């Protein structure tokens, strides 16, 4: 059995990832604007699953680049 596949999105301007759990469920994690880390954010689940609103599915590379840019921006404000 292979690794669960993480899916990456930009919702509005926020990076959000959909992560399969070992138990067969899903976790949704959204970028926290204050900390630069990812917090559990299940409120995004229906949006990601049904493609509602302003969202783009991106590659892991695109996702990581956006997160890096946002974290650099946060660091420069501190």
N, C-alpha and C positions, 0 to 999 in steps of 0.2 A: 504494500500500500504506500502511495506517495505522500509527499508533504501536502498539507492543506494549502490551497491557493488563496493568497491574500489579494483582494481587489483594492485599487487605489482610485480616489476621486478628488476633485476639487469642487466643493459645493459653495457657490458664491465665490468667495476668496479663501475659504477655509479648507485645508487638507483634511480629508476624512478617509479612514480605511476600514474595510469590512474583513474581519478576521474569523475564519472558521475555528471552532473550539475542538478540543480532543473528544468532547462528548457529543459532537454532531450538531451543535448549535452555532450561533454566530455572535460575534462581538463587534460593536461599532465604536471606533475611537476617533475623536475629533481633536484637532489642534487647539490647544488652550492659548489664547492671545496673551495672557499674563505670564505664564511659565515657560511657554515654548515646548511643552511636553504634550502627550496625548492622554485625554481623559475618556472614560467610558461615556458614550453619548448615544444611547439606544433610540433617542428621538429622531435620529437620521435614518433608521432602518427602512421605513416605508419609502422614503424619498429615494434611497439608493436602489431598493428592489424594484420600484415601479417607475423610476426615471422622472420623478416629479420635480419641477422647479429648475433652477439654474445650476446644473451639475454637468461635469465632464469626467468621463472615465479616462485615466491617464496611466502611463507606464510607471513602473517603480522608479525608474530613473527620473522622469519628469516630476513625480511626486517628491522624491528625495531632494531634487534641486529647489523646488518651491519651499519645502520645509527649511532647507539650509538658508535660503534668502530671508524667510520670515524670522528665523532665529538670529541671523546677523542683524536684522533691523531691530529686533528686541534688545540685543546686546548693545547696540549703539545708543539706545535711549536710556540705558542705565548709568 
